């Protein structure tokens, strides 16, 4: 066990041998922190939370009460292999949220980046990859193997099917069900979710130069107004990489997209 003298652990919480707690970590009452867990400096864990497995949590995260972090995944093939959950820095994880470790059939690790905000009751399944600066609303869930790219937003009471890819700065409206991939900057709504336009109010879109914004609109038109094939759009994106920096975001999306895009 390696616990910084500057960490604070409630007297009625259980911290097993082998846990690493950095400086200024705060563990609230009635928590259980299992062997193999590493928690970085300044992270706060609310009361009645359980963190177990080979879970690594970075700096300055906030974890709400009754959270379950690094729990055994819900894949029936899982046979207690040493898979992992890795969480970056400055994430806000809401009350009663559940984040599961990976599987050997996937990449072995569920990976969460930095500066994400997960509201109450959020579920992140095994082998998901969440980027930076994302937002998930109350009681929304990612099934296994989902990719949630940088800046993507998911409203409340949403369900994201396994293996789906939500591109950078995509936005899913409340109470939607997503069963296919959503390209970058595209807004979607419904069950099953369908495209409703470009999110022109996204901070990342507003930060783009006008010609880059026009390129985003052009790609949306190619996908949803001209109804070109994915392969045709991929060729157009690749040809635009030298002229439009934002094209790289779309190239990354198409490199991971396997379920087809929402229509």
ABEGO torsion letter per residue (X at the ends): XBBBAABBBBAABBBBBGBBBBBGBBBBBGBBBBBGBBBBBGBBBBBGBBBBEBBBBBBGBBBBBGBBBGBBBABAABAGBBBBBBBBBGBBBBBGBBBBBBBAABAGBBBBBBGBBBBBGBBBBBGBBBBBGBBBBBGBBBBBGBBBBBGBBBBBGBBBBBGBBBBBGBBBBBGBBBABBBBBGBBBBEOBBBBAEBBAABAAAAABBAAAAAAAAAAAAAAAAAGBBAAAAAAAAAAAAAABAAAAAAAAAAAABAAEBBX
